[in-house]
Structures are given as structure tokens and as C-alpha cells.
């Protein structure tokens, strides 16, 4: 960073200024959108968590099975409030500077259990997805690696105001893609995943250190008025 960059990218005095300290202070929640025994997305989530740690941040790997919750029911919410699983997941997401989701693909879309979890958690106010830096990865035995499901998953997350990272990682033929120690058999794919995670963490670190990146989310492209941001879903 040159001497004039501080004028354009002011640091937040509440955040660490040292690069190593800033990276070390990052806490990343890695959520596997499956709880099935032997799930390739649980394996991918574990690999991702390890790579986050190697990159100098702190990773917490969890699965949807850690947060049991019933199908969303508005009547149940009105009578009983949010289920404990949804409240616990909301707390974990809110405590993290970034979220990485390893999601299966069901019928070319989002798994119902993952969408259900998002729906429940989004009912909390303030909901935790707003402005959350988010990276999407997937694994599937298919030749598309679950990529279609990730495109579908972007819709509710971006609707809720999450800052979903443009690049995504999809692992095809995942049932043959892991070594016994949990690495990827394809060295090139392993390097790509490592690079993607490193670039994502660079953005997360910048977002925590530079006030200029704390932009408001707009519902419509081109909306630059001084009116308050819509309170529809992202709040």
C-alpha cells in the first residue's frame, strides 16, 4: 500500500492495523449443507476449514445436523418463536466475519433442508446474512459438481443482503475426488480452491479494515437516493 492509499482507504480504528493480526482475527464459519454420513460436502467443508486455517484465519466447521429445526411454519413461529437450532445457527453466523457454505445440489437447485434453515434464520431481527461476506462451494458425483445448485443458492442469500463472492468452486466426480487424508486428488483443483479461499479472505480482511467498503445494499440497480435502505428482508 503506498502512502496515499490511507486517504482513499481509511482504516477502522476499532480493527487491527497489522496485516498478520488482522488476518488472525478473522473468524470464518464453514457450514456444510448436509448432515448425511459420508457426505462429500461435509468432506469438502472440512477441507475448506483446513485451508482457511492454513491461510491464517480461524475456521469453525459445522453441519446442518448441528442445528436441527422443523420445516418452517408461520403459525409455529407465532406461537413458539424460532426453534433452538435456528437461534444457534443465527448466533454462529452473526459471530463470524465470513460465511462459507458447502452445499449439495438437489434436482439442479438448493437442498430443501438448507433453504429451510435460511428461511428460519432470516426471521430473526436483525437477520445475520445482511452484509455477510459469503463464499459458495459444492461437491457432487455429477459432472457439473453441484454448480447449478450454487447459482440457485445465491438468490435467497443476495436477497437477504449477503455479499456473495463472485467466484464459486464446484467439485465434480466428488466420490472419487478425495485422498484418504481429505485432500483433493487433482492437484490443479486443489491449487484453485486454495487460491479462491485466499482471495476471498483478502476481501473479508479488507472489509473489516477499511471503512470505505462498508457500502449500503440497494434493492434496485442505479438506486443512489438518500432514502433509507429498504427494510424488506435484508434487515
N, C-alpha and C positions, 0 to 999 in steps of 0.2 A: 504494500500500500504506500503510495507516495505522500509527501507532506500535505498536499492539498485535499487528499481524499477525505480527511476527517471533516472538512467543511461540508462535503456532499453526503457523507455517511456518518452522521453523529452517533456516537455510542451512547448506550443507555447506562447511566451511572450506577444503576442497580445491578448491572450484569458484569461479569468478569471482563477485563480488558485483555488479559493474556490469552493468546490463542490456545495453548495447551489446556489452560484452566477452563476456558470456555467450552472446548470440546468435551472435557471430562465432566462438566456439569450437566451435559445433555442426558436426559432420561428418555429412552425410546421404548414404547410399548409395542411388542410384536404379537399380534393376535392371529391365531390360526382359526380360520372359519370352518373348522371341522373338529370333532372330538372322537372320530372313529379310530379304533385301534389299528395302527399300521398306516394311517393316513399319510399320503405323500405330501400334503400341505402342512401337516404337523412337522414332518421331517424338514421341509423347506423352511418353515418358521424357525426351527431350531438352528438351521444353518445360517439363516439371516441374522438371528440374535448373536451368534458367534462372530459373524463378520462385523456387526455393529460394535461389539466389544473390542475386536482387534483394531477397529478404526479409532478407538479412544473414548467412545461414549459408553453409557450404561444401558444395557438391554434387559427387558423383562419379558420373557416368553410365556404366553398364556394361550389357552384354547377356549372355544365356546363352551366346552364341557365344564369349565371352571365357573361358569356363570349361568346356571340353569334358570330358565324362565319360561312361562307358558306362552301359547300363542297370544298375540296382542288382542285385548278385549277392552273396549272403551268402558263398558259397564263395570268390569272388574277394576279398572283403573279408578273410576269414580268412587267405588265402594271401598277398595282396599289400598289404593295408591300403587306406586311402582313396586314390582317384586324385588326381593333382595338381590337377585342376580343382576338385574338391570342397574340397581343403585351401586352395586360393587363395581360393575364394568364402567359405569359413568365416572366413578371416583378414580379408577385406574387411568382412564383416558384423560381426565382433567389434570391429573398429576404429571403427565408426560409432556415433554416439549414436542414430541412427534409420535405418529402412529404408523405402523407398517402392518398391513393386512395380507396374509397368505390365504387366498380364497380358492376353493374348488369351483368348478363350473357345472351347474345342473341344467341340462336342456338349453344350453347356449345362454344361460343367464345366471343370476345371483342365487345361491342356495337359500331356500326358504328360512332356515334357522338363522342365517347371518342377517338377512333382511329383517327378520322379526326382532333380532337384538338391536339393530339400528333403530327400528320403529319405537321400541320401548325406551331406549336410552334418549332418543330425541324428545321425549315427552318431559324430561327434566328441564327446569329453568334455573339458570341459563344452561342450555344444552351444550355439551363439551366439544362438538365437532367444529363449531364456528372458529375459523382461522387456524385450525389444527393442520400443521404440515403432515401430509399423508402420502405414503408410498404403497402401491399395489403390486403384489406378486402372486403368481399362481403356479400350480403344478397339476398335470393331468396325464394319464396314459395316452390321450389322443395326440394327434399330430399338431394341433393348434395350441396345446399346452394350457387350456383354460382361458385363453386371451379374450374370447367373446364375453365370458363372464365378468372379466375386469372392466370392459367397456360399459357393461350394464351396471356394475357396482359404482362407477364414477357418478352416475346420475343422482342417486339419493345423497351421496356424500357431498357433491358440489352444490346440490340444492340446499343442504344444511350449512353451507359456507366453508366446508373444508377446503384447504388449498392442496388439491390432489396433484402430485408431481406429474409432469407431462410424460416422462418415460415410465414404462412398466416392464416387468420381467415375467415371462411365461416359460415354463419348463415343459417341453413336450416329451412323450415317452418316459414319463417320470418314474414308472415302475421299474425301469432299468437304468435310471439316471444317477443313482446314489451309490457311493462306495460303502463298504462296511463301516467306516468311521464317520459317515454322514456328509462327506464332501461330494462334489459333482464329478462324475466320471469324465465328462468333457471339459478339458482344461480351458478351452476358449469360452465356454459358457460360464465357468467359474470366474474367469477374469472379468467377464462382462457384468456379472452380478456384483462382484466386488467393486467395480468402477461405479456402477449405478448407485450402490449404497453410499460410497464415498462422496459422490456428487450430491446426493440427497442430503447427507449430513452437513455438507458445506452450506447448503441453502438453509437448513434448520439453524445452524450456528449463526449465520448472518441474520436470520430473522430474530434471534434472541439478542443480538448485539447492536443492531442498527435500527434506530427508530424510524428511518425513512421507509423501511419495508413493512411497517405496520399499517398497511393500506386497508381501506374500508371495502367491503364486499358489496357489489352492485347487482341488483336483480336484472337490469337491462343493460346491454352494451350501449355505451355512449351516455349513460346517465351520470352526469357530473354536477348535479344541482347541490345546493346546500341543505336540501330536505333530509330529515333523518333517514337512516338506512331502514328499509322495510323490516318490520318486526314479525314477519310471517313465520318463517321456520328457523332461520339461522340464529335467532336469539334464544 
